[in-house]
Amino acid sequence: MSEAELHFLRARLRGGILSKASRGELPTPLPVGLVHDPAGKVALDPDQAVR
């Protein structure tokens, strides 16, 4: 691939990431001690050793 094609590909991928972030759909890793519950909300980790 040429440099120009790679540039356009990266720009489109970056645009997709920014679009997801603006909609609130971009998953981000949680800090230690927090987990996603079955409903998708952030909650404390039930494992006491991790907290």
Backbone atoms as SQL, in Angstrom:
CREATE TABLE atoms (id INTEGER PRIMARY KEY, chain TEXT, resi INTEGER, resn TEXT, atom TEXT, x REAL, y REAL, z REAL);
INSERT INTO atoms VALUES
  (1, 'A', 1, 'MET', 'N', 0.839, -1.185, 0.000),
  (2, 'A', 1, 'MET', 'CA', 0.000, 0.000, 0.000),
  (3, 'A', 1, 'MET', 'C', 0.881, 1.244, 0.000),
  (4, 'A', 2, 'SER', 'N', 0.384, 2.243, -0.618),
  (5, 'A', 2, 'SER', 'CA', 1.144, 3.488, -0.645),
  (6, 'A', 2, 'SER', 'C', 0.947, 4.254, 0.664),
  (7, 'A', 3, 'GLU', 'N', 1.785, 5.212, 0.880),
  (8, 'A', 3, 'GLU', 'CA', 1.689, 6.043, 2.083),
  (9, 'A', 3, 'GLU', 'C', 0.357, 6.783, 2.129),
  (10, 'A', 4, 'ALA', 'N', -0.119, 7.228, 0.993),
  (11, 'A', 4, 'ALA', 'CA', -1.388, 7.962, 0.942),
  (12, 'A', 4, 'ALA', 'C', -2.546, 7.065, 1.351),
  (13, 'A', 5, 'GLU', 'N', -2.558, 5.819, 0.856),
  (14, 'A', 5, 'GLU', 'CA', -3.624, 4.888, 1.220),
  (15, 'A', 5, 'GLU', 'C', -3.615, 4.598, 2.719),
  (16, 'A', 6, 'LEU', 'N', -2.426, 4.413, 3.273),
  (17, 'A', 6, 'LEU', 'CA', -2.331, 4.174, 4.712),
  (18, 'A', 6, 'LEU', 'C', -2.820, 5.373, 5.507),
  (19, 'A', 7, 'HIS', 'N', -2.501, 6.559, 5.017),
  (20, 'A', 7, 'HIS', 'CA', -2.955, 7.780, 5.690),
  (21, 'A', 7, 'HIS', 'C', -4.478, 7.846, 5.697),
  (22, 'A', 8, 'PHE', 'N', -5.107, 7.553, 4.557),
  (23, 'A', 8, 'PHE', 'CA', -6.574, 7.605, 4.479),
  (24, 'A', 8, 'PHE', 'C', -7.209, 6.527, 5.352),
  (25, 'A', 9, 'LEU', 'N', -6.602, 5.336, 5.378),
  (26, 'A', 9, 'LEU', 'CA', -7.133, 4.272, 6.225),
  (27, 'A', 9, 'LEU', 'C', -7.083, 4.668, 7.705),
  (28, 'A', 10, 'ARG', 'N', -5.939, 5.198, 8.137),
  (29, 'A', 10, 'ARG', 'CA', -5.817, 5.615, 9.537),
  (30, 'A', 10, 'ARG', 'C', -6.809, 6.721, 9.870),
  (31, 'A', 11, 'ALA', 'N', -6.999, 7.655, 8.930),
  (32, 'A', 11, 'ALA', 'CA', -7.929, 8.757, 9.162),
  (33, 'A', 11, 'ALA', 'C', -9.358, 8.234, 9.306),
  (34, 'A', 12, 'ARG', 'N', -9.738, 7.266, 8.489),
  (35, 'A', 12, 'ARG', 'CA', -11.090, 6.704, 8.580),
  (36, 'A', 12, 'ARG', 'C', -11.279, 5.930, 9.876),
  (37, 'A', 13, 'LEU', 'N', -10.259, 5.160, 10.272),
  (38, 'A', 13, 'LEU', 'CA', -10.345, 4.419, 11.534),
  (39, 'A', 13, 'LEU', 'C', -10.454, 5.371, 12.718),
  (40, 'A', 14, 'ARG', 'N', -9.647, 6.429, 12.686),
  (41, 'A', 14, 'ARG', 'CA', -9.692, 7.433, 13.763),
  (42, 'A', 14, 'ARG', 'C', -11.061, 8.105, 13.801),
  (43, 'A', 15, 'GLY', 'N', -11.620, 8.406, 12.628),
  (44, 'A', 15, 'GLY', 'CA', -12.947, 9.011, 12.563),
  (45, 'A', 15, 'GLY', 'C', -14.009, 8.106, 13.162),
  (46, 'A', 16, 'GLY', 'N', -13.899, 6.798, 12.921),
  (47, 'A', 16, 'GLY', 'CA', -14.845, 5.847, 13.491),
  (48, 'A', 16, 'GLY', 'C', -14.749, 5.804, 15.002),
  (49, 'A', 17, 'ILE', 'N', -13.537, 5.838, 15.515),
  (50, 'A', 17, 'ILE', 'CA', -13.338, 5.829, 16.969),
  (51, 'A', 17, 'ILE', 'C', -13.912, 7.092, 17.592),
  (52, 'A', 18, 'LEU', 'N', -13.654, 8.236, 16.976),
  (53, 'A', 18, 'LEU', 'CA', -14.185, 9.492, 17.505),
  (54, 'A', 18, 'LEU', 'C', -15.710, 9.524, 17.439),
  (55, 'A', 19, 'SER', 'N', -16.273, 8.941, 16.399),
  (56, 'A', 19, 'SER', 'CA', -17.730, 8.888, 16.269),
  (57, 'A', 19, 'SER', 'C', -18.345, 8.031, 17.377),
  (58, 'A', 20, 'LYS', 'N', -17.730, 6.870, 17.633),
  (59, 'A', 20, 'LYS', 'CA', -18.220, 6.027, 18.728),
  (60, 'A', 20, 'LYS', 'C', -18.121, 6.746, 20.068),
  (61, 'A', 21, 'ALA', 'N', -17.012, 7.439, 20.285),
  (62, 'A', 21, 'ALA', 'CA', -16.819, 8.155, 21.545),
  (63, 'A', 21, 'ALA', 'C', -17.864, 9.239, 21.719),
  (64, 'A', 22, 'SER', 'N', -18.198, 9.949, 20.645),
  (65, 'A', 22, 'SER', 'CA', -19.187, 11.025, 20.755),
  (66, 'A', 22, 'SER', 'C', -20.584, 10.475, 21.043),
  (67, 'A', 23, 'ARG', 'N', -20.846, 9.231, 20.606),
  (68, 'A', 23, 'ARG', 'CA', -22.143, 8.602, 20.884),
  (69, 'A', 23, 'ARG', 'C', -22.160, 7.903, 22.234),
  (70, 'A', 24, 'GLY', 'N', -21.001, 7.790, 22.884),
  (71, 'A', 24, 'GLY', 'CA', -20.931, 7.113, 24.179),
  (72, 'A', 24, 'GLY', 'C', -20.858, 5.608, 24.058),
  (73, 'A', 25, 'GLU', 'N', -20.449, 5.080, 22.907),
  (74, 'A', 25, 'GLU', 'CA', -20.396, 3.643, 22.691),
  (75, 'A', 25, 'GLU', 'C', -18.978, 3.087, 22.706),
  (76, 'A', 26, 'LEU', 'N', -18.004, 3.909, 23.002),
  (77, 'A', 26, 'LEU', 'CA', -16.619, 3.454, 22.984),
  (78, 'A', 26, 'LEU', 'C', -16.282, 2.779, 24.312),
  (79, 'A', 27, 'PRO', 'N', -15.982, 1.465, 24.283),
  (80, 'A', 27, 'PRO', 'CA', -15.646, 0.791, 25.535),
  (81, 'A', 27, 'PRO', 'C', -14.254, 1.195, 26.019),
  (82, 'A', 28, 'THR', 'N', -14.148, 1.450, 27.286),
  (83, 'A', 28, 'THR', 'CA', -12.858, 1.790, 27.879),
  (84, 'A', 28, 'THR', 'C', -12.603, 0.830, 29.031),
  (85, 'A', 29, 'PRO', 'N', -11.362, 0.444, 29.246),
  (86, 'A', 29, 'PRO', 'CA', -11.079, -0.456, 30.372),
  (87, 'A', 29, 'PRO', 'C', -11.316, 0.244, 31.700),
  (88, 'A', 30, 'LEU', 'N', -11.870, -0.512, 32.637),
  (89, 'A', 30, 'LEU', 'CA', -12.154, 0.038, 33.961),
  (90, 'A', 30, 'LEU', 'C', -10.938, -0.111, 34.869),
  (91, 'A', 31, 'PRO', 'N', -10.809, 0.756, 35.857),
  (92, 'A', 31, 'PRO', 'CA', -9.718, 0.600, 36.829),
  (93, 'A', 31, 'PRO', 'C', -9.919, -0.662, 37.668),
  (94, 'A', 32, 'VAL', 'N', -8.860, -1.096, 38.309),
  (95, 'A', 32, 'VAL', 'CA', -8.914, -2.282, 39.173),
  (96, 'A', 32, 'VAL', 'C', -9.921, -2.030, 40.288),
  (97, 'A', 33, 'GLY', 'N', -10.768, -3.021, 40.538),
  (98, 'A', 33, 'GLY', 'CA', -11.763, -2.913, 41.598),
  (99, 'A', 33, 'GLY', 'C', -13.150, -2.585, 41.079),
  (100, 'A', 34, 'LEU', 'N', -13.264, -2.272, 39.797),
  (101, 'A', 34, 'LEU', 'CA', -14.560, -1.996, 39.192),
  (102, 'A', 34, 'LEU', 'C', -14.819, -2.992, 38.074),
  (103, 'A', 35, 'VAL', 'N', -16.080, -3.375, 37.904),
  (104, 'A', 35, 'VAL', 'CA', -16.480, -4.307, 36.853),
  (105, 'A', 35, 'VAL', 'C', -17.795, -3.822, 36.240),
  (106, 'A', 36, 'HIS', 'N', -18.118, -4.378, 35.095),
  (107, 'A', 36, 'HIS', 'CA', -19.425, -4.131, 34.492),
  (108, 'A', 36, 'HIS', 'C', -20.381, -5.197, 35.005),
  (109, 'A', 37, 'ASP', 'N', -21.536, -4.784, 35.528),
  (110, 'A', 37, 'ASP', 'CA', -22.520, -5.758, 35.970),
  (111, 'A', 37, 'ASP', 'C', -23.312, -6.252, 34.753),
  (112, 'A', 38, 'PRO', 'N', -24.192, -7.252, 34.926),
  (113, 'A', 38, 'PRO', 'CA', -24.944, -7.789, 33.779),
  (114, 'A', 38, 'PRO', 'C', -25.788, -6.735, 33.054),
  (115, 'A', 39, 'ALA', 'N', -26.199, -5.698, 33.745),
  (116, 'A', 39, 'ALA', 'CA', -26.994, -4.644, 33.105),
  (117, 'A', 39, 'ALA', 'C', -26.120, -3.672, 32.320),
  (118, 'A', 40, 'GLY', 'N', -24.786, -3.819, 32.442),
  (119, 'A', 40, 'GLY', 'CA', -23.877, -2.948, 31.709),
  (120, 'A', 40, 'GLY', 'C', -23.416, -1.731, 32.487),
  (121, 'A', 41, 'LYS', 'N', -23.841, -1.632, 33.737),
  (122, 'A', 41, 'LYS', 'CA', -23.426, -0.498, 34.565),
  (123, 'A', 41, 'LYS', 'C', -22.138, -0.827, 35.303),
  (124, 'A', 42, 'VAL', 'N', -21.449, 0.197, 35.757),
  (125, 'A', 42, 'VAL', 'CA', -20.203, 0.021, 36.507),
  (126, 'A', 42, 'VAL', 'C', -20.536, -0.225, 37.973),
  (127, 'A', 43, 'ALA', 'N', -19.905, -1.252, 38.539),
  (128, 'A', 43, 'ALA', 'CA', -20.140, -1.596, 39.944),
  (129, 'A', 43, 'ALA', 'C', -18.811, -2.014, 40.564),
  (130, 'A', 44, 'LEU', 'N', -18.789, -2.057, 41.885),
  (131, 'A', 44, 'LEU', 'CA', -17.607, -2.551, 42.592),
  (132, 'A', 44, 'LEU', 'C', -17.444, -4.034, 42.325),
  (133, 'A', 45, 'ASP', 'N', -16.208, -4.486, 42.251),
  (134, 'A', 45, 'ASP', 'CA', -15.917, -5.895, 42.034),
  (135, 'A', 45, 'ASP', 'C', -16.376, -6.686, 43.256),
  (136, 'A', 46, 'PRO', 'N', -17.125, -7.783, 43.055),
  (137, 'A', 46, 'PRO', 'CA', -17.597, -8.553, 44.211),
  (138, 'A', 46, 'PRO', 'C', -16.478, -9.284, 44.948),
  (139, 'A', 47, 'ASP', 'N', -15.316, -9.446, 44.332),
  (140, 'A', 47, 'ASP', 'CA', -14.196, -10.118, 44.971),
  (141, 'A', 47, 'ASP', 'C', -13.513, -9.154, 45.937),
  (142, 'A', 48, 'GLN', 'N', -13.565, -9.462, 47.216),
  (143, 'A', 48, 'GLN', 'CA', -12.986, -8.600, 48.253),
  (144, 'A', 48, 'GLN', 'C', -11.483, -8.411, 48.069),
  (145, 'A', 49, 'ALA', 'N', -10.793, -9.449, 47.618),
  (146, 'A', 49, 'ALA', 'CA', -9.344, -9.370, 47.442),
  (147, 'A', 49, 'ALA', 'C', -8.959, -8.366, 46.369),
  (148, 'A', 50, 'VAL', 'N', -9.799, -8.210, 45.380),
  (149, 'A', 50, 'VAL', 'CA', -9.522, -7.268, 44.293),
  (150, 'A', 50, 'VAL', 'C', -9.779, -5.851, 44.749),
  (151, 'A', 51, 'ARG', 'N', -10.817, -5.657, 45.565),
  (152, 'A', 51, 'ARG', 'CA', -11.134, -4.312, 46.046),
  (153, 'A', 51, 'ARG', 'C', -10.062, -3.841, 46.972);
